[in-house]
Amino acid sequence: MSSESQGIGVPKSAWFLLVGLALVWRGFLWPDFYGWEESDYGNLAMARGVLDSHFTTFDMNHLPLYYALSAFALLFIGSAEIATVVVSLAGGLIAFVLAIRISEYLFGRTAAIAAGVCLLAQPEFSLYSVSALREPLYAALLLASTYALIRERLRASSSFAGLAFLVRFDALIVLGLVLLVTANRRGFDGRRTLHALGPLLGCVALWMLYCQFQHGTWQFWAHSIAVNLETGGAGNVSGAVSWIGQGMSVTWGLATTILPRHLSWVLFLAGACALPSLLASTHPGVRIFLLTTLLLLGFWLAIGFVGQHEVGHNLYWKWLLPLIPYWAIGAGVILARAGERLLRAAGPASTAIAAALLALTMLGQQVRESQRQINVSEQLYKPQLDLARSIEAEIPEDQVLLVDNIPGCWLNRRPHNRTLWSWMDVPVSGAAFGDWLLEEDVRYVLWFREAWTQAPRVAPNLASGETITIGPVKLVALDQEDAYGWVWYRVDAPA
């Protein structure tokens, strides 16, 4: 343990209680949260695809470990929606435990308890653990790599970093730099560098080899980066000065709006104070922790600077998750130090009252933000899920469907005999679309307003939400939802 702080006698059993409360809170959230976005449901279909391919086929844009573990869980559980969440929940709880353990190892038990309270109801850290997202598992492997590294276990740390890379390729940049710096902090050491980077780079090489044979390219990152750049705001700016100005504006918004809103002001300010406070430490483990935290923060802000999605875009929420436990560990240090000083100055009663008020203020803001995200999921994604369930229950499997997003992914989460078309695969547009529907015997169409689905390009006139004739077929509007923007049509063909 570091000499930074030894705690003030909080029982070790307290952080076991925190883990139990974290599990109960996540169980409470599970039934009411309908996902972060469409990709929650896309992950159900991808996990099923991995299992159906006997663990041989993985999407190049989504690294394989989360889907392999989910497919393995699916093998025993039988339900993709449960199997994927089980993996996410396990990752989230392991990350919770590791954050407490790292904090206790470096800063003492009081700081660990404070960090645990900070993480207990943090929206992304709790909500995404009950959704089919990769990020909780990624956070667990990041923390496992950090914990091994502060204990001077280079090869173990690099192995966990390699596994983290197989969940998200961000790990190569962040943990690769941390491992390289740590291995050579006393001057270049080839043997330590090999131990620090060997397992990580080995995982990278294996994935590149797989992508070359399976997808015809070793540049696994190219498509993901290109898509995020195309869908961001950077493409709408002309001139280097304007581009830099807009990037700085997005970065500033992330740092001053998104962080405090999603962390809570208490956690945000305490974590911000921790960064300069820990710079004076000479403890190797503290330096490793601080470097990792700064790189995670810098990487998140750099995504905003380069991609330039609007500040409130929910992609930033998901990308924020790996930083959250590190920020909470730092905040726990500041809160523990403040508590120790108050205890000496004002006594235990005043300290307990102040700590309770601070915790309630923080938890209250975090719960309100969680409820806001639950409301968003209920407004945007639950109607699509309800439609998907009605399709599965009421429409025979021999009916050909043109569906995408949540309904398409939901239907593909289990084996079926349906013929499903995606808008991205429709080869025609405009007036020829009606002829294509008749030729392919498509009986139902789900049209989306979002341009990336290609539905507005193929059939822009379906935006009306009214019964419409296109060539030889008539499309009868059966249902629609305006918040996300979709219309559900039945296709009536000539007798």
PyMOL commands that set and color helices and strands:
alter all, ss='L'
color gray80, all
select helices_A, chain A and resi 13-32+38-52+65-77+80-107+109-120+123-130+135-150+154-165+170-183+190-215+222-231+234-236+240-263+265-278+284-307+315-346+348-380+382-394+405-411+423-425+432-439+451-453+455-458+460-464
alter helices_A, ss='H'
color red, helices_A
select strands_A, chain A and resi 400-402+420-421+442-448+468-470+473-481+486-492
alter strands_A, ss='S'
color yellow, strands_A
deselect
rebuild
show_as cartoon
